[in-house]
Amino acid sequence: MTFNKTRLEKLQKKLSENKIDLAYISNFKTIQYLIGFGSDPFERTLALVLFADSEPFLFTPALEVEVAKSTGWPYKLIGYQDNQDSMKMIIDEIKSRNVSTNKFAIEQSHLTYDKATHLKENFEGSDFSFNLTPIIEYQKLIKEDDEIDKLIQAGKDADLAFEAGTHALMLGKSELQIAAELEYATKMRNVTEMSFATLIQTGSHAADPHGETSDRLLENNSLVLFDLGTVYEGYISDMSRTVALGKPTQHMKDIHAIVLEAQLAAQEAARPGITAAQLDNVARSVIEKAGYGEYFIHRLGHGVGMSEHEFPSIMEGNDLVLQPNMAFSIEPGIYIPNDLGVRIEDSVYITENGAIPFTNSSKELLIF
Ligand code: MN
């Protein structure tokens, strides 16, 4: 990725509106979003520091300096070796700017206690109560057009991954083996990574929406649930499909049809003006009317972007009004313990004329 000045400027504007003197940004995903460089530092230190009255600087492990430079980062870049005291170097750099440090913005749900303590001890009397996380989340909420383009490409890769997974379906194989073949075919197409471990669940195992892909063998005349995603230039796809292996029973077909009706109703209703809570209710009421409300045990969807843990959360109680270029999943499901599980999911983005899905694989009950 390359350096994108507009995102940093947008954030700087918010910071000045809130009279922030400096922002200490520690989450590598936030840094990646803001400047096009972000690499998980694990136990090492990565920080982006923004000032109201001075140029920003980026602080990385020495082994990341060249990659960070290659993104076109135009401001100061400091690398540190493992034997150096990273927090002391950051604090020294901040102090060398001779600017006001009264009001900090930090990512409160990310900055570790030891680093926060270090900062507090060195900037005694400064106010650390401002949480940057909601500001970042709201900035990420409305996707720029080039972000939508990347999400579209990630969706295309997910469609191909799903297709490869269905080709792998065969009695005698385990869920893990199907997932392995799906991921292998995907990576052979030079897709860098899956956005999460591919979920394959067969039969009653799919009734546990938080279960994991296991060594359980595929069962004849049963349903198989796929939940998968890919990453394209930092942007993720997330889709689910439920297919049949052998001959599905009428009950299986009925449940699948209800979930599909709920998914399509919500996708049709998703447009500017409707709230996240109302959209959740569109899908939920279809499932409730069919008599399966108690088996739809999670929210309708979540934001997608650089991760699947973004705003907006499509759920009861969220009165956020949908706007163009918001992107999120629509994934109703019915999970009947000891029986079956069905989930159908497309991630979509909102336009003036309605929602457009990133994934386009058939949602009918495919039979293999
Ligand atoms: Mn999802």
Residues whose N, C-alpha, C, O or C-beta is under 5 A from the ligand:
A	BS01	MN	D238 S329
